[in-house]
Amino acid sequence: MAGRERIGAMRTIASASAPASIGNVGPGFDILGQAFDALKDRVTVHREDAPGVRLGKVTGCVPGLPAEPHRNTALAAALALLESQKAPFGVRLDVDKGVPVSAGMGGSAASAVAAVVAVNALLDKPLAHGALLPFAMEGERVSSDPPPWDNVMASLLGGLVIAARLDAAHVQQIPAPEGLVSIVVHPDAEIETRAARGILKPTIPMETVVEHSRRLAAFVAGCAASDLKLIRDGLDDVLVEPQRRFLLPALPAVKAAALGAGALGCSFSGSGPSIFAWAVEADADAVEKAMVKAFKAEGLKSRSYRAAIRSQGARLEPAMETVA
Amino acid sequence: MAGRERIGAMRTIASASAPASIGNVGPGFDILGQAFDALKDRVTVHREDAPGVRLGKVTGCVPGLPAEPHRNTALAAALALLESQKAPFGVRLDVDKGVPVSAGMGGSAASAVAAVVAVNALLDKPLAHGALLPFAMEGERVSSDPPPWDNVMASLLGGLVIAARLDAAHVQQIPAPEGLVSIVVHPDAEIETRAARGILKPTIPMETVVEHSRRLAAFVAGCAASDLKLIRDGLDDVLVEPQRRFLLPALPAVKAAALGAGALGCSFSGSGPSIFAWAVEADADAVEKAMVKAFKAEGLKSRSYRAAIRSQGARLEPAMETVA
């Protein structure tokens, strides 16, 4: 044990990747998240004597990132973990952004998650993977306070993840069907997360609650039982999507195109503007093309991505190790 | 085929049993039902030349039943099926009540379901088992209009059943864990179903909707994956139980007793007054005793029952066949 700790203490660099994610996942507003590893952020952390966190190189799909921890999700998450563990060192973080930001694809969460997984590897006594969730959440708080859990938990744990309570001890992966893929189409449009939350009504008619519950239960049961009929019945958001629809006038056309091409369901990814769909592999090409074409007909350029529903979540990646 | 029809046409008696049921099932208000085959109704139908339906012998746990079809769930269900199929005969129904009425145990549904399953066996061209649901619902309408689906669908199909839509084509069994039992304790108290529905608020705060959704998704995922932690997280009704709690002042004490003895969850069965709990088999004795004891401490006598979660649903039973 002492030996293991010393080897840990001597690690000076670590690198981790964390996938994009689909928040809400149809009827799962605020409680279901799904990792989407077609795109990933990668954070490489360098151990430095000076305490605290510093931004190093920024590469990838953004022109730059804020250098202040309270404005940068990776830095904020790394700092929260270092401070909680009273680490006797600081870190410099290189961030390679593979997940676009403000896309509804969990870009801020991916950076925060990759940062804590990488920093954790430098600790004398690394925490269990799942125990990193609260620190990644501190990163997500930079982009939205209180921070929604769905993207962070999905990016960390992989696959389809539920928050049975707002408590890390009650967050876990749930069974997801094999052989299904998710398609995410990111249009050239913007929806601000805070604004998307702000428009939600404070109360919901009981009939809507029951109809929403039907879909949620069907969706989750369908996933766990690999029952495509139940998934199709369930992958439909009657709670939040109707309230946010007007934020993206192209939604009805894109959704109709996806369903028409055989998708099992289609809705906003998180609070948009990206739209996701689920489909069996055989229909995925047609669904993806139909969604892009529908965006184009609505005057919006878009980029599309595809990944299996089942996936691994954040992980350590090889990094050139320097032994002090 | 013609031969099969003629044999069907010559059947003059048929008998079917249908189990009690737990409506709502924790967080599953109006969408989940569970068969509870510790208790059953049995309906025996006799083919008669005169069209229509008539009440024959009534036995079991009730002193008598109304003889008018619009006031008797078994008669109303049988009549709906006969009329829809333009049957060239009528039936006399003997009803053996094993499920108490006004108990929150699906007593009216069990009679309606047993009646349609038995009548179906007399038809020239019997319908598929699941296709009987709408006719059993016409029986349930006698006790509550519009009729709730949960008891009827569970009693017909067995096990844990979801209504993904209010449409028989979207009603189906979902996976339920093996090795778990449900306990139902029926106190000497009354709650009228219509009144229990009437007190429900027309709108629900969004935070409650989300907390309810967490539990429902956890419960269904836990059932399908046989994950006791998720079932425990999910078997908790924050939507309806808080609104109905005052109808049975003993509820908090009985619930606390059940949970204290190891139950996975505990709530009203349907709209009460019966209370159900789920438990692993090893805890079932302790849970059942604790619930009965708690009712007694609250001044209420009660009777308790126990059955596996997985069960078969309504079925034909042997009947002395008369060949005309």
Boltz contact constraints between the chains, C-beta under 6 A:
constraints:
  - contact:
      token1: [A, 30]
      token2: [B, 210]
      max_distance: 6.0
  - contact:
      token1: [A, 31]
      token2: [B, 213]
      max_distance: 6.0
  - contact:
      token1: [A, 31]
      token2: [B, 214]
      max_distance: 6.0
  - contact:
      token1: [A, 31]
      token2: [B, 217]
      max_distance: 6.0
  - contact:
      token1: [A, 162]
      token2: [B, 217]
      max_distance: 6.0
  - contact:
      token1: [A, 164]
      token2: [B, 214]
      max_distance: 6.0
  - contact:
      token1: [A, 164]
      token2: [B, 218]
      max_distance: 6.0
  - contact:
      token1: [A, 164]
      token2: [B, 233]
      max_distance: 6.0
  - contact:
      token1: [A, 170]
      token2: [B, 233]
      max_distance: 6.0
  - contact:
      token1: [A, 174]
      token2: [B, 221]
      max_distance: 6.0
  - contact:
      token1: [A, 175]
      token2: [B, 225]
      max_distance: 6.0
  - contact:
      token1: [A, 202]
      token2: [B, 206]
      max_distance: 6.0
  - contact:
      token1: [A, 203]
      token2: [B, 203]
      max_distance: 6.0
  - contact:
      token1: [A, 203]
      token2: [B, 205]
      max_distance: 6.0
  - contact:
      token1: [A, 204]
      token2: [B, 204]
      max_distance: 6.0
  - contact:
      token1: [A, 204]
      token2: [B, 206]
      max_distance: 6.0
  - contact:
      token1: [A, 204]
      token2: [B, 209]
      max_distance: 6.0
  - contact:
      token1: [A, 205]
      token2: [B, 203]
      max_distance: 6.0
  - contact:
      token1: [A, 206]
      token2: [B, 202]
      max_distance: 6.0
  - contact:
      token1: [A, 206]
      token2: [B, 204]
      max_distance: 6.0
  - contact:
      token1: [A, 209]
      token2: [B, 204]
      max_distance: 6.0
  - contact:
      token1: [A, 209]
      token2: [B, 209]
      max_distance: 6.0
  - contact:
      token1: [A, 210]
      token2: [B, 30]
      max_distance: 6.0
  - contact:
      token1: [A, 213]
      token2: [B, 31]
      max_distance: 6.0
  - contact:
      token1: [A, 213]
      token2: [B, 216]
      max_distance: 6.0
  - contact:
      token1: [A, 214]
      token2: [B, 31]
      max_distance: 6.0
  - contact:
      token1: [A, 214]
      token2: [B, 164]
      max_distance: 6.0
  - contact:
      token1: [A, 216]
      token2: [B, 213]
      max_distance: 6.0
  - contact:
      token1: [A, 216]
      token2: [B, 216]
      max_distance: 6.0
  - contact:
      token1: [A, 216]
      token2: [B, 217]
      max_distance: 6.0
  - contact:
      token1: [A, 217]
      token2: [B, 31]
      max_distance: 6.0
  - contact:
      token1: [A, 217]
      token2: [B, 162]
      max_distance: 6.0
  - contact:
      token1: [A, 217]
      token2: [B, 216]
      max_distance: 6.0
  - contact:
      token1: [A, 217]
      token2: [B, 220]
      max_distance: 6.0
  - contact:
      token1: [A, 218]
      token2: [B, 164]
      max_distance: 6.0
  - contact:
      token1: [A, 220]
      token2: [B, 217]
      max_distance: 6.0
  - contact:
      token1: [A, 220]
      token2: [B, 220]
      max_distance: 6.0
  - contact:
      token1: [A, 220]
      token2: [B, 221]
      max_distance: 6.0
  - contact:
      token1: [A, 221]
      token2: [B, 174]
      max_distance: 6.0
  - contact:
      token1: [A, 221]
      token2: [B, 220]
      max_distance: 6.0
  - contact:
      token1: [A, 221]
      token2: [B, 224]
      max_distance: 6.0
  - contact:
      token1: [A, 224]
      token2: [B, 221]
      max_distance: 6.0
  - contact:
      token1: [A, 224]
      token2: [B, 224]
      max_distance: 6.0
  - contact:
      token1: [A, 224]
      token2: [B, 225]
      max_distance: 6.0
  - contact:
      token1: [A, 225]
      token2: [B, 175]
      max_distance: 6.0
  - contact:
      token1: [A, 225]
      token2: [B, 224]
      max_distance: 6.0
  - contact:
      token1: [A, 233]
      token2: [B, 164]
      max_distance: 6.0
  - contact:
      token1: [A, 233]
      token2: [B, 170]
      max_distance: 6.0
